[in-house]
Amino acid sequence: MVVAGVALASLASLELSIREHLAGYRSHTTLLAATVGVITLAVLFFLQVARGLMLGIGAAVFAAMFLALRELFKRRSGGLGFR
């Protein structure tokens, strides 16, 4: 029950981060990019991809998402890179 509670609290905070980021209120670029990177790593782990390749792909996904989310926040916040 504790694990389920922590999982629900994590999902709720992730949802709040997404809403704030997309509204241009606060930048949660690193958190959102890391979430996508961890999900990518989990999928690659279950597909039994080699560790070196898995880490490279995970880092590339994180970097691509970081840049895309940063630009999205700049557009939504009126040109500011952080708030």
N, CA, C and O of each residue as an XYZ file, in Angstrom:
332
protein
N       0.820     -1.187      0.000
C       0.000      0.000      0.000
C       0.869      1.258      0.000
O       0.508      2.270     -0.602
N       2.007      1.187      0.674
C       2.891      2.352      0.702
C       3.463      2.614     -0.689
O       3.535      3.763     -1.125
N       3.864      1.567     -1.376
C       4.418      1.727     -2.723
C       3.362      2.300     -3.668
O       3.672      3.159     -4.492
N       2.139      1.838     -3.557
C       1.066      2.365     -4.400
C       0.813      3.836     -4.097
O       0.564      4.622     -5.011
N       0.872      4.215     -2.831
C       0.698      5.610     -2.454
C       1.809      6.492     -2.992
O       1.554      7.595     -3.475
N       3.036      6.011     -2.910
C       4.172      6.778     -3.443
C       4.055      6.889     -4.966
O       4.351      7.943     -5.529
N       3.635      5.834     -5.626
C       3.464      5.870     -7.080
C       2.388      6.880     -7.486
O       2.570      7.624     -8.449
N       1.275      6.908     -6.760
C       0.223      7.871     -7.071
C       0.680      9.303     -6.814
O       0.355     10.198     -7.594
N       1.419      9.533     -5.751
C       1.937     10.875     -5.472
C       2.930     11.297     -6.548
O       2.956     12.465     -6.938
N       3.742     10.370     -7.031
C       4.682     10.680     -8.099
C       3.960     11.034     -9.397
O       4.349     11.976    -10.087
N       2.930     10.298     -9.724
C       2.150     10.606    -10.925
C       1.457     11.959    -10.811
O       1.387     12.707    -11.786
N       0.947     12.274     -9.625
C       0.292     13.563     -9.434
C       1.282     14.707     -9.577
O       0.957     15.728    -10.184
N       2.477     14.557     -9.033
C       3.474     15.626     -9.156
C       3.973     15.741    -10.594
O       4.276     16.844    -11.048
N       4.065     14.634    -11.315
C       4.450     14.681    -12.722
C       3.388     15.403    -13.544
O       3.716     16.191    -14.431
N       2.131     15.137    -13.254
C       1.040     15.802    -13.962
C       1.063     17.308    -13.700
O       0.853     18.093    -14.625
N       1.309     17.716    -12.477
C       1.401     19.131    -12.139
C       2.594     19.779    -12.851
O       2.493     20.908    -13.332
N       3.697     19.080    -12.915
C       4.876     19.593    -13.615
C       4.597     19.798    -15.095
O       5.017     20.800    -15.672
N       3.899     18.868    -15.707
C       3.557     18.988    -17.126
C       2.654     20.200    -17.348
O       2.880     20.980    -18.274
N       1.629     20.361    -16.501
C       0.718     21.498    -16.659
C       1.445     22.822    -16.491
O       1.248     23.738    -17.289
N       2.293     22.942    -15.454
C       3.021     24.187    -15.235
C       3.984     24.483    -16.371
O       4.131     25.634    -16.782
N       4.635     23.455    -16.875
C       5.594     23.641    -17.960
C       4.889     24.096    -19.235
O       5.338     25.037    -19.890
N       3.801     23.443    -19.585
C       3.091     23.778    -20.813
C       2.389     25.123    -20.731
O       2.143     25.755    -21.758
N       2.062     25.572    -19.519
C       1.421     26.879    -19.356
C       2.438     28.007    -19.360
O       2.049     29.172    -19.443
N       3.724     27.704    -19.274
C       4.750     28.727    -19.236
C       4.916     29.343    -17.863
O       5.498     30.418    -17.724
N       4.401     28.657    -16.839
C       4.466     29.186    -15.478
C       5.820     28.910    -14.834
O       6.450     29.823    -14.300
N       6.269     27.670    -14.880
C       7.580     27.277    -14.355
C       8.201     26.247    -15.285
O       7.512     25.424    -15.888
N       9.519     26.317    -15.382
C      10.224     25.381    -16.246
C      10.557     24.103    -15.474
O      11.247     24.140    -14.456
N      10.064     22.993    -15.966
C      10.371     21.679    -15.397
C      11.061     20.826    -16.461
O      10.805     19.628    -16.577
N      11.935     21.463    -17.231
C      12.561     20.810    -18.372
C      13.347     19.571    -17.977
O      13.188     18.512    -18.584
N      14.192     19.697    -16.967
C      15.042     18.571    -16.576
C      14.218     17.394    -16.058
O      14.488     16.245    -16.406
N      13.222     17.676    -15.232
C      12.378     16.616    -14.682
C      11.633     15.874    -15.788
O      11.590     14.644    -15.789
N      11.053     16.604    -16.717
C      10.286     15.961    -17.781
C      11.183     15.197    -18.750
O      10.823     14.108    -19.199
N      12.348     15.758    -19.075
C      13.278     15.060    -19.964
C      13.821     13.799    -19.293
O      13.982     12.765    -19.942
N      14.101     13.890    -17.999
C      14.597     12.709    -17.276
C      13.524     11.623    -17.197
O      13.842     10.436    -17.267
N      12.276     12.013    -17.055
C      11.193     11.028    -17.021
C      11.118     10.255    -18.334
O      10.987      9.031    -18.334
N      11.201     10.966    -19.439
C      11.182     10.302    -20.745
C      12.421      9.418    -20.908
O      12.329      8.320    -21.455
N      13.572      9.888    -20.440
C      14.796      9.097    -20.514
C      14.711      7.812    -19.701
O      15.151      6.757    -20.158
N      14.153      7.895    -18.510
C      14.019      6.700    -17.660
C      13.032      5.710    -18.270
O      13.255      4.500    -18.221
N      11.948      6.214    -18.839
C      10.995      5.318    -19.502
C      11.662      4.617    -20.686
O      11.451      3.427    -20.917
N      12.468      5.371    -21.428
C      13.211      4.778    -22.548
C      14.161      3.691    -22.059
O      14.237      2.613    -22.648
N      14.888      3.983    -20.973
C      15.804      2.981    -20.412
C      15.064      1.733    -19.947
O      15.561      0.620    -20.115
N      13.883      1.910    -19.367
C      13.105      0.757    -18.904
C      12.672     -0.114    -20.076
O      12.747     -1.341    -20.002
N      12.219      0.515    -21.155
C      11.803     -0.246    -22.337
C      12.994     -0.991    -22.933
O      12.885     -2.166    -23.284
N      14.127     -0.305    -23.046
C      15.319     -0.955    -23.605
C      15.828     -2.082    -22.708
O      16.351     -3.080    -23.204
N      15.679     -1.930    -21.401
C      16.087     -2.989    -20.476
C      15.268     -4.253    -20.716
O      15.810     -5.358    -20.759
N      13.956     -4.076    -20.871
C      13.110     -5.245    -21.082
C      13.264     -5.836    -22.485
O      12.919     -6.995    -22.715
N      13.774     -5.047    -23.407
C      14.095     -5.570    -24.735
C      15.483     -6.201    -24.775
O      15.903     -6.706    -25.816
N      16.189     -6.177    -23.662
C      17.513     -6.772    -23.468
C      18.554     -6.199    -24.430
O      19.291     -6.941    -25.080
N      18.602     -4.884    -24.509
C      19.602     -4.183    -25.302
C      20.883     -4.121    -24.479
O      20.819     -4.042    -23.252
N      22.037     -4.156    -25.124
C      23.321     -4.088    -24.431
C      23.415     -2.792    -23.619
O      22.894     -1.756    -24.034
N      24.082     -2.855    -22.459
C      24.114     -1.718    -21.532
C      24.724     -0.466    -22.134
O      24.180      0.625    -21.957
N      25.821     -0.591    -22.830
C      26.461      0.579    -23.419
C      25.554      1.271    -24.426
O      25.432      2.496    -24.425
N      24.924      0.482    -25.280
C      24.002      1.019    -26.270
C      22.771      1.618    -25.586
O      22.267      2.666    -25.990
N      22.300      0.931    -24.543
C      21.140      1.400    -23.810
C      21.413      2.774    -23.180
O      20.567      3.665    -23.259
N      22.576      2.950    -22.563
C      22.909      4.228    -21.945
C      23.098      5.325    -22.984
O      22.723      6.473    -22.749
N      23.670      4.982    -24.118
C      23.825      5.959    -25.189
C      22.484      6.431    -25.733
O      22.278      7.627    -25.939
N      21.584      5.503    -25.961
C      20.256      5.859    -26.454
C      19.507      6.670    -25.405
O      18.837      7.649    -25.734
N      19.619      6.264    -24.144
C      18.956      7.005    -23.067
C      19.466      8.433    -22.964
O      18.679      9.360    -22.779
N      20.770      8.619    -23.082
C      21.352      9.965    -23.023
C      20.918     10.795    -24.222
O      20.648     11.988    -24.083
N      20.847     10.178    -25.397
C      20.414     10.900    -26.593
C      18.950     11.321    -26.483
O      18.591     12.429    -26.883
N      18.113     10.450    -25.948
C      16.699     10.782    -25.771
C      16.557     11.915    -24.759
O      15.776     12.842    -24.969
N      17.314     11.842    -23.657
C      17.273     12.913    -22.658
C      17.681     14.246    -23.271
O      17.013     15.257    -23.056
N      18.770     14.257    -24.029
C      19.261     15.504    -24.619
C      18.258     16.067    -25.630
O      18.010     17.273    -25.653
N      17.689     15.208    -26.452
C      16.719     15.671    -27.448
C      15.472     16.232    -26.770
O      14.960     17.276    -27.174
N      14.989     15.548    -25.754
C      13.810     16.025    -25.046
C      14.098     17.309    -24.286
O      13.242     18.191    -24.218
N      15.292     17.428    -23.712
C      15.657     18.630    -22.982
C      15.609     19.847    -23.904
O      15.040     20.879    -23.551
N      16.208     19.718    -25.083
C      16.211     20.832    -26.027
C      14.802     21.163    -26.518
O      14.436     22.334    -26.618
N      14.027     20.152    -26.819
C      12.665     20.383    -27.308
C      11.783     21.005    -26.225
O      11.013     21.923    -26.506
N      11.889     20.513    -24.998
C      11.073     21.059    -23.912
C      11.504     22.467    -23.541
O      10.669     23.289    -23.162
N      12.800     22.760    -23.646
C      13.289     24.112    -23.349
C      12.716     25.109    -24.361
O      12.271     26.194    -23.988
N      12.731     24.734    -25.636
C      12.177     25.623    -26.658
C      10.671     25.789    -26.492
O      10.141     26.880    -26.703
N       9.983     24.723    -26.118
C       8.549     24.803    -25.879
C       8.254     25.774    -24.741
O       7.333     26.586    -24.839
N       9.027     25.696    -23.669
C       8.814     26.596    -22.536
C       9.100     28.038    -22.927
O       8.386     28.949    -22.507
N      10.128     28.249    -23.721
C      10.440     29.616    -24.160
C       9.289     30.208    -24.966
O       8.956     31.381    -24.798
N       8.684     29.414    -25.834
C       7.549     29.908    -26.615
C       6.352     30.214    -25.723
O       5.670     31.220    -25.916
N       6.099     29.345    -24.748
C       4.921     29.506    -23.897
C       5.085     30.619    -22.862
O       4.096     31.215    -22.437
N       6.324     30.903    -22.454
C       6.542     31.895    -21.398
C       6.851     33.282    -21.953
O       7.105     34.205    -21.179
N       6.835     33.448    -23.242
C       7.112     34.748    -23.822
C       8.584     35.004    -24.051
O       9.006     36.161    -24.067
N       9.380     33.964    -24.227
C      10.800     34.125    -24.543
C      11.741     33.896    -23.383
O      12.956     33.905    -23.580
N      11.233     33.693    -22.186
C      12.096     33.453    -21.034
C      12.512     31.990    -20.979
O      11.705     31.098    -21.241
N      13.776     31.746    -20.637
C      14.287     30.384    -20.537
C      14.040     29.751    -19.194
O      14.157     28.535    -19.047
N      13.695     30.566    -18.201
C      13.421     30.054    -16.857
C      12.487     31.001    -16.151
O      12.374     32.166    -16.532
N      11.824     30.522    -15.139
C      10.946     31.328    -14.293
C      10.947     30.804    -12.904
O      10.266     31.351    -12.037
